[in-house]
Amino acid sequence: MASGQALIDLCKRHLIETMQSLPECAPDGPGLGQKALEDAAGFELNLPEYDGYFTWSLLVAPTLDGTVEAIQPGNRNKKYRLTH
């Protein structure tokens, strides 16, 4: 059985690979919002008040390390795209 950290790493990798397959998430694309990325990656939890936290959490690390760019960083409804 994989450790919790290995599962998190797998989910992060899946999210990045999903973004790589979406033209909107290309470095010169307009980006996609968290909900659209969640749907594309199949990360819906079906928890009405908590949906989005999982995907948002997975987006934080690649945003901090520069792999993903948050467009409209001061806004609540950010869009995300790959930096390279």
C-alpha positions as CSV (number, residue, x, y, z in Angstrom):
1,M,0.0,0.0,0.0
2,A,1.3,3.4,-0.9
3,S,2.0,6.0,1.8
4,G,-0.2,9.0,2.2
5,Q,2.6,11.2,0.7
6,A,3.0,8.9,-2.3
7,L,-0.8,9.2,-2.9
8,I,-0.6,13.0,-2.7
9,D,2.4,13.0,-5.1
10,L,0.4,10.8,-7.5
11,C,-2.6,13.2,-7.4
12,K,-0.3,16.2,-8.0
13,R,1.2,14.5,-11.0
14,H,-2.2,13.6,-12.3
15,L,-3.3,17.2,-12.0
16,I,-0.2,18.5,-13.9
17,E,-0.7,15.8,-16.6
18,T,-4.4,16.8,-16.9
19,M,-3.3,20.5,-17.2
20,Q,-0.8,19.5,-19.9
21,S,-3.6,17.9,-21.9
22,L,-5.8,21.1,-21.8
23,P,-5.0,23.9,-24.3
24,E,-6.4,26.5,-21.9
25,C,-3.6,25.6,-19.5
26,A,-0.7,26.0,-21.9
27,P,1.8,28.7,-20.9
28,D,0.2,31.2,-23.3
29,G,-3.4,30.0,-22.6
30,P,-6.1,31.8,-20.7
31,G,-6.0,29.3,-17.9
32,L,-8.8,27.4,-16.2
33,G,-10.5,27.9,-12.9
34,Q,-10.2,25.4,-10.0
35,K,-13.6,23.9,-10.6
36,A,-12.9,23.2,-14.3
37,L,-9.6,21.6,-13.3
38,E,-11.3,19.6,-10.6
39,D,-13.8,18.3,-13.1
40,A,-11.2,17.6,-15.8
41,A,-9.0,15.6,-13.3
42,G,-11.9,13.7,-11.9
43,F,-11.3,15.0,-8.4
44,E,-15.0,15.8,-7.4
45,L,-15.6,14.7,-3.9
46,N,-19.3,15.3,-3.9
47,L,-19.1,17.2,-0.6
48,P,-21.1,20.3,-1.3
49,E,-19.5,22.6,1.2
50,Y,-16.0,21.2,0.8
51,D,-15.6,20.5,-2.9
52,G,-12.6,22.3,-4.2
53,Y,-10.4,22.2,-1.1
54,F,-8.6,19.0,-2.3
55,T,-7.9,20.5,-5.8
56,W,-7.0,23.8,-4.4
57,S,-4.5,22.1,-2.0
58,L,-2.9,20.2,-4.9
59,L,-2.5,23.5,-6.8
60,V,-0.7,25.3,-4.0
61,A,2.7,23.5,-4.2
62,P,3.1,23.8,-8.0
63,T,2.1,27.5,-7.8
64,L,4.7,28.1,-5.1
65,D,7.4,26.3,-7.0
66,G,6.6,28.1,-10.3
67,T,5.3,25.1,-12.3
68,V,1.8,26.6,-12.3
69,E,0.9,30.3,-12.6
70,A,-2.1,31.7,-10.8
71,I,-3.7,34.3,-13.1
72,Q,-5.5,37.1,-11.3
73,P,-3.6,36.3,-8.1
74,G,-5.5,38.9,-6.0
75,N,-9.0,37.6,-7.1
76,R,-11.0,34.9,-5.5
77,N,-11.8,33.2,-8.8
78,K,-8.2,32.6,-10.0
79,K,-7.4,30.8,-13.2
80,Y,-4.4,28.5,-13.5
81,R,-2.0,27.6,-16.3
82,L,1.3,25.9,-16.7
83,T,4.4,28.1,-16.8
84,H,6.4,25.8,-19.2
